[in-house]
Amino acid sequence: MRAPLGNATVAWQSRNAAANALQWFEAQPATDFSDCLVAALAQAHGCESTATLDRGMRDLPGVRVMS
């Protein structure tokens, strides 16, 4: 994932969100990268929190697990 982030010819919806997601993923390898990206994109778009039923996302910033 690091190589495409540094490549100027690759178009990203949000390069910063992808970089944050990768950082979160590396810090919490039990969490899926796609879950990290969902949370990072929501945060980048100003969402107060991301609601989910996925308990594996509970430790990600701005994520609220619904019971």
Secondary structure, 3 states (H helix, E strand, C coil): CHHHHCCCCCCCCCHHHHHHHHHHHHHCCCCCHHHHHHHHHHHHCCCCCEEECCHHHCCCCCEEECC
